[in-house]
Amino acid sequence: MSFLKFIIKNPFRRKTSATLAIVGIAIGIIVIVALGGITDGLINTFEDTIHAGGADFSISGKETGDSAYGTNTIDASWTDKIANVTGVDEAYPIYVVLTSVGDKYMKSLIGVEPKGITLADISIKEGRIFKDNANELVIGDIYAEDNDYKIGDTIEVDGEDFEVVGIIETGDQSMASGVFTSISKVGELMDDEDSISNIYVKVDKGADAQEVADRIDEKYGDDLKTITSIMEMEQMAKMLNMLQGSTWAISLLAIFVGGLGIINTMLMSVFERTREIGVLKAVGWSNTKILTMIVGESLVITIISAIIGSIIGYLACILLGPQIGISPLFTPKIFIQAFIIAIIVGVIGGLYPAIKAIKLPPTEALRYE
């Protein structure tokens, strides 16, 4: 048997302890992969929303609040004030809320003025636009296809029945998966009829978007925040940092427990194989080769954990994410990070037992029963 096969086979001579160690590490990897995909998905969704419809930038409230973006809602009268700023071509309000839509426990409901649909570079594919303050919806073609909705169907929104009167098409995936109704109707559902969550701004042709945004900041910066990039949204950045911090805290706790399992598994392995290690030393195995064997066995367990955890974390997000209105986004960085952590745990978890093994005198090891 080759040295590599020997290393791969050895950990499973003690199946129960090896399985427990794998489960412990895998739980941490599942959390890293799943929450990593959710976090990246949220960032991507908010980036798409900010730049939706070809808008050059977005305006939101300045304080932390209850809107879908984590900011306070603002008075609808701000739309006209922004529209009158030099360099602004169009300004249209939007009210995005998270509520129950159809069989989705939480999904974004987007409230716009009927004319805002065309301002957002969205075209009607079937049907018509909703009427103002009516229980009518316009839905994206992707959302319609995924849920088998057609014109005339009824969708329950926040406990009320809404009729699908139109299906839109757009190059923006977040919009194509969206559910739209009149902004006044969203205000009525939220019992907040004079408020909006954001204002989307298109600047005059040839105007510099950043200069216009700076002009708005200078004039209304005490009350509003212009958003040209998701990471400029302080409240969202804080929320994402909290999510990422929670991810690492939960993951490290699970991995710490799994790491203790690795150390225990490998210590037991060394204890049970004391005589075997003595024989290996007697036939000429060097301390380096024995250390490599023990650490290698530990890495086998953690790498298997990383593979299992990555697969389960990915599948959990893909299957459960849409049910809670989240579209996860997986990048190679997430999986590379998971495997690096697993390898580090494997090396650290195997080093102490390996050092114990190489310190065993061959003569004493051979006498061990």
VOTOR-483629 format. One record per residue (C-alpha): residue number from 1; x, y, z; residue in three letters. Coordinates in nm, 4 decimals, always signed. Layout:
% VOTOR-483629
(pt NUM,(X,Y,Z),ala)
...
***
This chain:
% VOTOR-483629
(pt 1,(+0.0000,+0.0000,+0.0000),met)
(pt 2,(+0.1348,+0.3431,-0.0955),ser)
(pt 3,(+0.1989,+0.6109,+0.1671),phe)
(pt 4,(-0.0880,+0.8267,+0.0298),leu)
(pt 5,(-0.3412,+0.5409,+0.0387),lys)
(pt 6,(-0.2219,+0.4592,+0.3887),phe)
(pt 7,(-0.2983,+0.8183,+0.5005),ile)
(pt 8,(-0.6426,+0.8218,+0.3321),ile)
(pt 9,(-0.7476,+0.4876,+0.4783),lys)
(pt 10,(-0.6209,+0.5272,+0.8349),asn)
(pt 11,(-0.8740,+0.7863,+0.9709),pro)
(pt 12,(-1.1652,+0.5517,+0.9019),phe)
(pt 13,(-1.0308,+0.2710,+1.1127),arg)
(pt 14,(-1.2197,+0.4509,+1.3919),arg)
(pt 15,(-1.5421,+0.5258,+1.2046),lys)
(pt 16,(-1.7461,+0.6693,+1.4906),thr)
(pt 17,(-1.4906,+0.9271,+1.6050),ser)
(pt 18,(-1.4038,+1.0172,+1.2447),ala)
(pt 19,(-1.7732,+1.0690,+1.1612),thr)
(pt 20,(-1.8287,+1.2919,+1.4639),leu)
(pt 21,(-1.5252,+1.5031,+1.3724),ala)
(pt 22,(-1.6467,+1.5352,+1.0113),ile)
(pt 23,(-1.9949,+1.6432,+1.1272),val)
(pt 24,(-1.8516,+1.9089,+1.3593),gly)
(pt 25,(-1.6314,+2.0671,+1.0934),ile)
(pt 26,(-1.9005,+2.0328,+0.8242),ala)
(pt 27,(-2.1506,+2.2339,+1.0310),ile)
(pt 28,(-1.9086,+2.5271,+1.0408),gly)
(pt 29,(-1.8451,+2.5003,+0.6661),ile)
(pt 30,(-2.2217,+2.4904,+0.5945),ile)
(pt 31,(-2.2670,+2.8159,+0.7848),val)
(pt 32,(-1.9736,+2.9834,+0.6066),ile)
(pt 33,(-2.0942,+2.8822,+0.2602),val)
(pt 34,(-2.4668,+2.9452,+0.3187),ala)
(pt 35,(-2.4359,+3.2834,+0.4865),leu)
(pt 36,(-2.1585,+3.3826,+0.2445),gly)
(pt 37,(-2.3908,+3.3136,-0.0487),gly)
(pt 38,(-2.6777,+3.5005,+0.1180),ile)
(pt 39,(-2.4595,+3.8024,+0.1989),thr)
(pt 40,(-2.3203,+3.8264,-0.1558),asp)
(pt 41,(-2.6718,+3.7789,-0.2912),gly)
(pt 42,(-2.8018,+4.0668,-0.0801),leu)
(pt 43,(-2.5196,+4.2941,-0.1952),ile)
(pt 44,(-2.5855,+4.2038,-0.5586),asn)
(pt 45,(-2.9620,+4.2567,-0.5211),thr)
(pt 46,(-2.9222,+4.5989,-0.3623),phe)
(pt 47,(-2.6669,+4.7021,-0.6243),glu)
(pt 48,(-2.9125,+4.6059,-0.8987),asp)
(pt 49,(-3.1953,+4.7880,-0.7257),thr)
(pt 50,(-2.9970,+5.1077,-0.6809),ile)
(pt 51,(-2.9078,+5.1194,-1.0486),his)
(pt 52,(-3.2442,+4.9900,-1.1680),ala)
(pt 53,(-3.4044,+5.1356,-1.4765),gly)
(pt 54,(-3.0908,+5.3129,-1.5901),gly)
(pt 55,(-3.1138,+5.5585,-1.2996),ala)
(pt 56,(-2.7880,+5.7415,-1.2435),asp)
(pt 57,(-2.8225,+5.7351,-0.8668),phe)
(pt 58,(-3.0705,+5.6937,-0.5866),ser)
(pt 59,(-3.1711,+5.9077,-0.2906),ile)
(pt 60,(-3.2774,+5.7695,+0.0456),ser)
(pt 61,(-3.3391,+5.8840,+0.3983),gly)
(pt 62,(-3.0350,+5.9683,+0.6043),lys)
(pt 63,(-3.1211,+5.7852,+0.9248),glu)
(pt 64,(-3.1655,+5.4196,+1.0151),thr)
(pt 65,(-3.5249,+5.3092,+0.9724),gly)
(pt 66,(-3.7757,+5.0447,+0.8724),asp)
(pt 67,(-3.7631,+5.0652,+0.4938),ser)
(pt 68,(-3.6495,+4.7628,+0.2904),ala)
(pt 69,(-3.3043,+4.9236,+0.2727),tyr)
(pt 70,(-3.2672,+4.9807,+0.6462),gly)
(pt 71,(-3.3124,+5.3577,+0.6134),thr)
(pt 72,(-3.5955,+5.5827,+0.7265),asn)
(pt 73,(-3.8743,+5.6593,+0.4831),thr)
(pt 74,(-3.8927,+6.0144,+0.3495),ile)
(pt 75,(-4.1834,+6.2438,+0.2689),asp)
(pt 76,(-4.3167,+6.2111,-0.0856),ala)
(pt 77,(-4.2819,+6.5893,-0.1348),ser)
(pt 78,(-3.9049,+6.5433,-0.1721),trp)
(pt 79,(-3.9624,+6.4079,-0.5243),thr)
(pt 80,(-4.0638,+6.7484,-0.6608),asp)
(pt 81,(-3.7777,+6.9223,-0.4791),lys)
(pt 82,(-3.5231,+6.6846,-0.6303),ile)
(pt 83,(-3.6789,+6.7150,-0.9765),ala)
(pt 84,(-3.6177,+7.0915,-0.9645),asn)
(pt 85,(-3.2436,+7.0622,-0.8913),val)
(pt 86,(-3.0269,+7.1794,-1.1809),thr)
(pt 87,(-2.9081,+6.8868,-1.3916),gly)
(pt 88,(-3.1916,+6.6504,-1.2949),val)
(pt 89,(-3.3872,+6.5227,-1.5940),asp)
(pt 90,(-3.6308,+6.2931,-1.4139),glu)
(pt 91,(-3.6987,+6.1977,-1.0543),ala)
(pt 92,(-3.9452,+5.9247,-0.9687),tyr)
(pt 93,(-4.0357,+5.7939,-0.6238),pro)
(pt 94,(-4.0330,+5.4299,-0.5210),ile)
(pt 95,(-4.1598,+5.2583,-0.2091),tyr)
(pt 96,(-4.0067,+4.9126,-0.1545),val)
(pt 97,(-4.1374,+4.7033,+0.1335),val)
(pt 98,(-4.0806,+4.3466,+0.2477),leu)
(pt 99,(-4.4118,+4.1692,+0.2880),thr)
(pt 100,(-4.5869,+3.8409,+0.2111),ser)
(pt 101,(-4.6488,+3.7954,-0.1615),val)
(pt 102,(-4.8197,+3.4780,-0.2841),gly)
(pt 103,(-4.6499,+3.1808,-0.1224),asp)
(pt 104,(-4.3414,+3.3849,-0.0333),lys)
(pt 105,(-4.3228,+3.4677,+0.3338),tyr)
(pt 106,(-4.1090,+3.7742,+0.2633),met)
(pt 107,(-4.0629,+3.9322,-0.0800),lys)
(pt 108,(-4.0001,+4.2831,-0.2060),ser)
(pt 109,(-4.3163,+4.4640,-0.3169),leu)
(pt 110,(-4.2232,+4.7638,-0.5301),ile)
(pt 111,(-4.4538,+5.0634,-0.5342),gly)
(pt 112,(-4.4142,+5.3139,-0.8176),val)
(pt 113,(-4.6326,+5.5692,-0.9912),glu)
(pt 114,(-4.7939,+5.4229,-1.3067),pro)
(pt 115,(-4.5733,+5.6472,-1.5227),lys)
(pt 116,(-4.2714,+5.5333,-1.3240),gly)
(pt 117,(-4.2805,+5.1976,-1.5023),ile)
(pt 118,(-4.1914,+5.3622,-1.8338),thr)
(pt 119,(-3.9445,+5.5994,-1.6688),leu)
(pt 120,(-3.7647,+5.2920,-1.5342),ala)
(pt 121,(-3.7000,+5.1615,-1.8858),asp)
(pt 122,(-3.9494,+4.8790,-1.8385),ile)
(pt 123,(-4.1888,+4.7791,-2.1138),ser)
(pt 124,(-4.5203,+4.5972,-2.0918),ile)
(pt 125,(-4.4925,+4.2516,-2.2480),lys)
(pt 126,(-4.8529,+4.1480,-2.1872),glu)
(pt 127,(-5.1597,+4.3216,-2.0486),gly)
(pt 128,(-5.1515,+4.6788,-1.9196),arg)
(pt 129,(-5.0125,+4.8969,-1.6447),ile)
(pt 130,(-5.1855,+4.8964,-1.3059),phe)
(pt 131,(-5.4264,+5.1755,-1.2144),lys)
(pt 132,(-5.3405,+5.4124,-0.9345),asp)
(pt 133,(-5.4448,+5.2907,-0.5891),asn)
(pt 134,(-5.6061,+4.9746,-0.7275),ala)
(pt 135,(-5.5553,+4.6162,-0.6123),asn)
(pt 136,(-5.3620,+4.5408,-0.9294),glu)
(pt 137,(-5.0136,+4.4082,-0.9918),leu)
(pt 138,(-4.7639,+4.4118,-1.2724),val)
(pt 139,(-4.5054,+4.1343,-1.2434),ile)
(pt 140,(-4.1740,+4.0598,-1.4094),gly)
(pt 141,(-4.1647,+3.7959,-1.6819),asp)
(pt 142,(-3.9140,+3.5833,-1.4859),ile)
(pt 143,(-4.1349,+3.5915,-1.1749),tyr)
(pt 144,(-4.4399,+3.5045,-1.3894),ala)
(pt 145,(-4.2611,+3.2130,-1.5550),glu)
(pt 146,(-4.1158,+3.0751,-1.2314),asp)
(pt 147,(-4.4560,+3.0784,-1.0604),asn)
(pt 148,(-4.6751,+3.0043,-1.3636),asp)
(pt 149,(-4.8684,+3.3314,-1.3315),tyr)
(pt 150,(-5.0656,+3.4834,-1.6196),lys)
(pt 151,(-5.2874,+3.7850,-1.6815),ile)
(pt 152,(-5.6029,+3.7667,-1.4692),gly)
(pt 153,(-5.4526,+3.5534,-1.1918),asp)
(pt 154,(-5.4927,+3.6592,-0.8296),thr)
(pt 155,(-5.1986,+3.6943,-0.5904),ile)
(pt 156,(-5.2422,+3.7541,-0.2187),glu)
(pt 157,(-5.0342,+4.0449,-0.0913),val)
(pt 158,(-5.0252,+4.1192,+0.2813),asp)
(pt 159,(-5.3639,+3.9486,+0.3222),gly)
(pt 160,(-5.5338,+4.1260,+0.0295),glu)
(pt 161,(-5.6105,+3.9845,-0.3153),asp)
(pt 162,(-5.4441,+4.1583,-0.6106),phe)
(pt 163,(-5.5126,+4.0905,-0.9790),glu)
(pt 164,(-5.2235,+4.0468,-1.2225),val)
(pt 165,(-5.2985,+4.2960,-1.5022),val)
(pt 166,(-4.9586,+4.3121,-1.6718),gly)
(pt 167,(-4.6321,+4.1317,-1.7288),ile)
(pt 168,(-4.3176,+4.3352,-1.7922),ile)
(pt 169,(-3.9885,+4.2636,-1.9621),glu)
(pt 170,(-3.6577,+4.4271,-1.8847),thr)
(pt 171,(-3.2877,+4.3541,-1.9074),gly)
(pt 172,(-3.2548,+4.3929,-1.5310),asp)
(pt 173,(-3.2938,+4.0528,-1.3618),gln)
(pt 174,(-3.4026,+4.1985,-1.0270),ser)
(pt 175,(-3.6791,+4.3938,-1.2024),met)
(pt 176,(-3.7790,+4.0915,-1.4125),ala)
(pt 177,(-3.8285,+3.9005,-1.0873),ser)
(pt 178,(-4.0183,+4.1882,-0.9277),gly)
(pt 179,(-4.3772,+4.2526,-0.8208),val)
(pt 180,(-4.5072,+4.6071,-0.8802),phe)
(pt 181,(-4.8139,+4.8026,-0.7785),thr)
(pt 182,(-4.8974,+5.1685,-0.7361),ser)
(pt 183,(-4.6975,+5.3575,-0.4786),ile)
(pt 184,(-5.0186,+5.4893,-0.3223),ser)
(pt 185,(-5.1404,+5.1319,-0.2711),lys)
(pt 186,(-4.8155,+5.0331,-0.0983),val)
(pt 187,(-4.8528,+5.3367,+0.1270),gly)
(pt 188,(-5.2048,+5.2251,+0.2110),glu)
(pt 189,(-5.0886,+4.8696,+0.2914),leu)
(pt 190,(-4.8151,+5.0070,+0.5151),met)
(pt 191,(-5.0468,+5.2699,+0.6651),asp)
(pt 192,(-4.7909,+5.5296,+0.5574),asp)
(pt 193,(-4.9448,+5.6991,+0.2539),glu)
(pt 194,(-4.7289,+6.0130,+0.2398),asp)
(pt 195,(-4.3946,+5.8335,+0.2546),ser)
(pt 196,(-4.1534,+5.6769,+0.0059),ile)
(pt 197,(-3.8343,+5.4754,+0.0519),ser)
(pt 198,(-3.6251,+5.6103,-0.2356),asn)
(pt 199,(-3.6126,+5.8522,-0.5254),ile)
(pt 200,(-3.4427,+5.7415,-0.8476),tyr)
(pt 201,(-3.2725,+6.0177,-1.0422),val)
(pt 202,(-3.1792,+6.0441,-1.4087),lys)
(pt 203,(-2.9613,+6.3391,-1.4990),val)
(pt 204,(-2.9800,+6.5545,-1.8095),asp)
(pt 205,(-2.8064,+6.4212,-2.1178),lys)
(pt 206,(-2.4402,+6.5180,-2.1030),gly)
(pt 207,(-2.4550,+6.6103,-1.7326),ala)
(pt 208,(-2.2101,+6.4596,-1.4854),asp)
(pt 209,(-2.4062,+6.2350,-1.2486),ala)
(pt 210,(-2.1563,+6.2802,-0.9635),gln)
(pt 211,(-2.1738,+6.6600,-0.9933),glu)
(pt 212,(-2.5547,+6.6483,-0.9782),val)
(pt 213,(-2.5387,+6.4139,-0.6778),ala)
(pt 214,(-2.2933,+6.6498,-0.5055),asp)
(pt 215,(-2.5255,+6.9400,-0.5793),arg)
(pt 216,(-2.8160,+6.7583,-0.4121),ile)
(pt 217,(-2.5929,+6.6685,-0.1164),asp)
(pt 218,(-2.4905,+7.0299,-0.0743),glu)
(pt 219,(-2.8515,+7.1502,-0.0833),lys)
(pt 220,(-3.0348,+6.8746,+0.1031),tyr)
(pt 221,(-2.7581,+6.6730,+0.2670),gly)
(pt 222,(-2.8923,+6.7334,+0.6171),asp)
(pt 223,(-3.2069,+6.5363,+0.5362),asp)
(pt 224,(-3.1214,+6.3059,+0.2440),leu)
(pt 225,(-2.8416,+6.0797,+0.1289),lys)
(pt 226,(-2.7471,+6.0322,-0.2355),thr)
(pt 227,(-2.6427,+5.6770,-0.3137),ile)
(pt 228,(-2.4183,+5.6122,-0.6107),thr)
(pt 229,(-2.2954,+5.2784,-0.4794),ser)
(pt 230,(-2.4355,+5.0260,-0.2327),ile)
(pt 231,(-2.1288,+5.0505,-0.0121),met)
(pt 232,(-2.1948,+5.4225,+0.0343),glu)
(pt 233,(-2.5142,+5.3330,+0.2153),met)
(pt 234,(-2.3887,+5.3464,+0.5726),glu)
(pt 235,(-2.6855,+5.1659,+0.7226),gln)
(pt 236,(-2.6635,+4.8838,+0.4698),met)
(pt 237,(-2.2904,+4.8527,+0.5223),ala)
(pt 238,(-2.3497,+4.8188,+0.8960),lys)
(pt 239,(-2.6179,+4.5561,+0.8421),met)
(pt 240,(-2.3942,+4.3546,+0.6120),leu)
(pt 241,(-2.1038,+4.3828,+0.8553),asn)
(pt 242,(-2.3276,+4.2556,+1.1353),met)
(pt 243,(-2.4395,+3.9656,+0.9166),leu)
(pt 244,(-2.0826,+3.8800,+0.8238),gln)
(pt 245,(-1.9756,+3.9117,+1.1873),gly)
(pt 246,(-2.2524,+3.6750,+1.2927),ser)
(pt 247,(-2.1478,+3.4355,+1.0178),thr)
(pt 248,(-1.7918,+3.4228,+1.1457),trp)
(pt 249,(-1.8947,+3.3962,+1.5106),ala)
(pt 250,(-2.1253,+3.0992,+1.4457),ile)
(pt 251,(-1.8796,+2.9387,+1.2049),ser)
(pt 252,(-1.5792,+2.9717,+1.4330),leu)
(pt 253,(-1.7750,+2.8292,+1.7251),leu)
(pt 254,(-1.8776,+2.5252,+1.5205),ala)
(pt 255,(-1.5270,+2.4852,+1.3804),ile)
(pt 256,(-1.3729,+2.5183,+1.7286),phe)
(pt 257,(-1.5931,+2.2336,+1.8489),val)
(pt 258,(-1.5053,+2.0350,+1.5357),gly)
(pt 259,(-1.1378,+2.1145,+1.5863),gly)
(pt 260,(-1.1504,+1.9712,+1.9371),leu)
(pt 261,(-1.3080,+1.6646,+1.7815),gly)
(pt 262,(-1.0180,+1.6381,+1.5358),ile)
(pt 263,(-0.7597,+1.6639,+1.8139),ile)
(pt 264,(-0.9442,+1.4052,+2.0197),asn)
(pt 265,(-0.9770,+1.1719,+1.7208),thr)
(pt 266,(-0.6101,+1.1955,+1.6323),met)
(pt 267,(-0.4958,+1.1614,+1.9957),leu)
(pt 268,(-0.7030,+0.8460,+2.0260),met)
(pt 269,(-0.5516,+0.7256,+1.7011),ser)
(pt 270,(-0.1992,+0.7792,+1.8342),val)
(pt 271,(-0.2891,+0.6123,+2.1665),phe)
(pt 272,(-0.4428,+0.3074,+1.9978),glu)
(pt 273,(-0.1555,+0.2769,+1.7505),arg)
(pt 274,(+0.1302,+0.3251,+1.9970),thr)
(pt 275,(+0.2786,-0.0167,+1.9195),arg)
(pt 276,(+0.2254,+0.0340,+1.5451),glu)
(pt 277,(+0.4086,+0.3670,+1.5578),ile)
(pt 278,(+0.6912,+0.1961,+1.7487),gly)
(pt 279,(+0.7183,-0.0648,+1.4721),val)
(pt 280,(+0.7255,+0.2059,+1.2056),leu)
(pt 281,(+1.0080,+0.3820,+1.3915),lys)
(pt 282,(+1.1940,+0.0542,+1.4341),ala)
(pt 283,(+1.1832,-0.0172,+1.0606),val)
(pt 284,(+1.3264,+0.3233,+0.9814),gly)
(pt 285,(+1.0402,+0.5694,+0.9520),trp)
(pt 286,(+1.1649,+0.9190,+1.0299),ser)
(pt 287,(+0.9908,+1.1600,+1.2666),asn)
(pt 288,(+0.9061,+1.3789,+0.9664),thr)
(pt 289,(+0.7294,+1.0918,+0.7900),lys)
(pt 290,(+0.5288,+1.0018,+1.1000),ile)
(pt 291,(+0.4348,+1.3671,+1.1547),leu)
(pt 292,(+0.3280,+1.3889,+0.7882),thr)
(pt 293,(+0.1160,+1.0765,+0.8301),met)
(pt 294,(-0.0716,+1.2053,+1.1372),ile)
(pt 295,(-0.1278,+1.5569,+0.9974),val)
(pt 296,(-0.2250,+1.4046,+0.6620),gly)
(pt 297,(-0.4908,+1.1891,+0.8295),glu)
(pt 298,(-0.6268,+1.4980,+1.0041),ser)
(pt 299,(-0.6399,+1.6837,+0.6697),leu)
(pt 300,(-0.8301,+1.3961,+0.5101),val)
(pt 301,(-1.1056,+1.4409,+0.7700),ile)
(pt 302,(-1.1264,+1.8200,+0.7380),thr)
(pt 303,(-1.1163,+1.8212,+0.3557),ile)
(pt 304,(-1.4003,+1.5663,+0.3457),ile)
(pt 305,(-1.5839,+1.7944,+0.5920),ser)
(pt 306,(-1.5265,+2.0926,+0.3622),ala)
(pt 307,(-1.6624,+1.9053,+0.0595),ile)
(pt 308,(-1.9727,+1.7837,+0.2433),ile)
(pt 309,(-2.0322,+2.1211,+0.4118),gly)
(pt 310,(-1.9920,+2.3153,+0.0855),ser)
(pt 311,(-2.2383,+2.0931,-0.0999),ile)
(pt 312,(-2.5007,+2.1055,+0.1777),ile)
(pt 313,(-2.4576,+2.4825,+0.2263),gly)
(pt 314,(-2.4943,+2.5450,-0.1474),tyr)
(pt 315,(-2.7998,+2.3214,-0.1868),leu)
(pt 316,(-2.9672,+2.4652,+0.1240),ala)
(pt 317,(-2.9390,+2.8187,-0.0137),cys)
(pt 318,(-3.0533,+2.7240,-0.3631),ile)
(pt 319,(-3.3561,+2.5332,-0.2312),leu)
(pt 320,(-3.4579,+2.7527,+0.0618),leu)
(pt 321,(-3.3400,+3.0992,-0.0525),gly)
(pt 322,(-3.6277,+3.1615,-0.2998),pro)
(pt 323,(-3.8797,+3.0583,-0.0343),gln)
(pt 324,(-3.7757,+3.3543,+0.1816),ile)
(pt 325,(-3.7268,+3.5954,-0.1077),gly)
(pt 326,(-3.3459,+3.5804,-0.1248),ile)
(pt 327,(-3.1398,+3.5001,-0.4328),ser)
(pt 328,(-2.8013,+3.3725,-0.3073),pro)
(pt 329,(-2.4884,+3.4454,-0.5076),leu)
(pt 330,(-2.1933,+3.2079,-0.4882),phe)
(pt 331,(-1.8439,+3.3116,-0.5887),thr)
(pt 332,(-1.5230,+3.1047,-0.5886),pro)
(pt 333,(-1.4035,+3.3183,-0.2967),lys)
(pt 334,(-1.6670,+3.1651,-0.0662),ile)
(pt 335,(-1.5597,+2.8071,-0.1366),phe)
(pt 336,(-1.1873,+2.8902,-0.1322),ile)
(pt 337,(-1.2355,+3.0536,+0.2080),gln)
(pt 338,(-1.4197,+2.7470,+0.3384),ala)
(pt 339,(-1.1447,+2.5098,+0.2231),phe)
(pt 340,(-0.8662,+2.7297,+0.3603),ile)
(pt 341,(-1.0341,+2.7275,+0.7024),ile)
(pt 342,(-1.0770,+2.3491,+0.6841),ala)
(pt 343,(-0.7100,+2.3009,+0.5943),ile)
(pt 344,(-0.5945,+2.5278,+0.8776),ile)
(pt 345,(-0.8110,+2.3342,+1.1252),val)
(pt 346,(-0.6736,+2.0071,+0.9870),gly)
(pt 347,(-0.3123,+2.1140,+1.0261),val)
(pt 348,(-0.3599,+2.2589,+1.3747),ile)
(pt 349,(-0.5761,+1.9658,+1.4847),gly)
(pt 350,(-0.3174,+1.7143,+1.3673),gly)
(pt 351,(+0.0014,+1.8826,+1.4890),leu)
(pt 352,(-0.0350,+1.8194,+1.8632),tyr)
(pt 353,(-0.1153,+1.4461,+1.8253),pro)
(pt 354,(+0.1643,+1.4200,+1.5659),ala)
(pt 355,(+0.4165,+1.5735,+1.8048),ile)
(pt 356,(+0.3025,+1.3300,+2.0742),lys)
(pt 357,(+0.3587,+1.0445,+1.8274),ala)
(pt 358,(+0.7130,+1.1390,+1.7275),ile)
(pt 359,(+0.8161,+1.1783,+2.0925),lys)
(pt 360,(+0.7360,+0.8132,+2.1637),leu)
(pt 361,(+1.0637,+0.6183,+2.2165),pro)
(pt 362,(+1.0584,+0.3147,+1.9809),pro)
(pt 363,(+1.1547,+0.0670,+2.2573),thr)
(pt 364,(+0.8725,+0.1820,+2.4889),glu)
(pt 365,(+0.6245,+0.1884,+2.2019),ala)
(pt 366,(+0.7130,-0.1682,+2.1063),leu)
(pt 367,(+0.6514,-0.2858,+2.4640),arg)
(pt 368,(+0.3060,-0.1152,+2.4670),tyr)
(pt 369,(+0.0069,-0.3515,+2.4736),glu)
***
